[in-house]
Amino acid sequence: MATAPKKIDDKGLTGPQKAAVFMLALGADDASSLWDMFDDDEIREMSQIMSTLGTVHAGTVEKLLIEFASKMSGTGALVGSYESTERLLSKFLSEDRVNSVMDEIRGPAGRTMWEKLANVNEQVLASYLKNEYPQTVAVVLSKIRPDHAARVLPYLPEDFALEVVTRMLRMETVQKEILDKVEQTLRAEFMSNLSRTNRRDSHELMAEIFNNFDRQTEGRFLAALEERSRDSAEKIKALMFTFEDLAKLDPGSVQTLLRAIDKNKLGIALKGSSDTMRDLFFANMSERAAKILREDMEMMGPVRLKDVDEAQMTMVNIAKDLAQKGEIMIAANNDEDELIY
């Protein structure tokens, strides 16, 4: 006696089975773009489930499609972020696996390890590679783009770099096992550490946001935050770089900043500053230039607070840009070290 085909309903379906039904219902043409996103293991798993589904009634298929549509419409706009992805993964993966996955995707963009390396700063990559065996470095540089390899080599010690070049010239086809091993090492040791160092401290990020507030908004938010979390408010204030912090610049840095700032913006910024700040900038200008600026400021008359805030923020941002280029030094708020922004 023939066995009746297996029939299943939506109540007994697992998540993967629902996905398999959904893919079958879409058909070859509509599902092709989704199949392209699966890796080989996912394709095998989905194919295995599909082949053992049995008969799925039209009513069950309809319920699943309605369920999918209702969940999407009920969710509204989806927010894809590192945080939401990490929360989702935490529901079904161990903490170690979640950290491993997130470390890799937080690293430089790229589908393959070699594409990711192409987006790593050459100095950062060279500082890692100089501690590896010349043969390993030769393999890595032979796999990345020639223009990127050309930028990396000068940052390696000269004798070491020449040894790498020599090995690249003698290199034959690299066995897949060796490439896989190098990729695993890069993923485990380099990319994971790189992604960790690239993570932004939340207080540092918020300090930058507060830096761009006008002073009234900044004061309002800081006062409200102090009521909820005095510790967080203090950390943010310590990390903020304000117009008043320009008083910590050495004379050479002040003069560099003066050459970079529009004199009209400077006048407006100083119009709303303390006598100490005015004296700092006047002292680093020629007597004639200081006299002209004072006269210009007197001729301005009353200046709107909004315009003063904007001019002072412009000066702060120019100072940060100059510090990032290494043209000036900005002291940290704790007065213990100096930071380059």
Buried (B, 14 or more C-beta within 10 A) or exposed (E): EEEEEEEBEBEEBEEEBBBBBBBBBBEEEEBEEEEEEBEEEEEEBBEEBBEEBEEBEEEBBEBBBEEBEEEEEEEEEEEEEEEEBBEEBBEEBEEEEBBBBBBBEBBBEEEEBBEBBBEBEBEBBBEBBBEBEBBBBBBBBBBBEEEBBEBBBEBBEEEBBEBBBEBBEEEEEBEEEEBEEBBEBBBEEBBBEBBEEEEEEEBEEBBBEBBEBBBEEBEEBBEEBBEEEEEBBBBBBEBBBBBEBBBBBEEEBBBBBBEBBEEEBBBBBBBBBEEEBBBBBBEBBEEEEBEBBBEBBEEEEEBEEEBBBBBBBBBBBBBBEBBEEEBBBBBBBEEEEEEEB
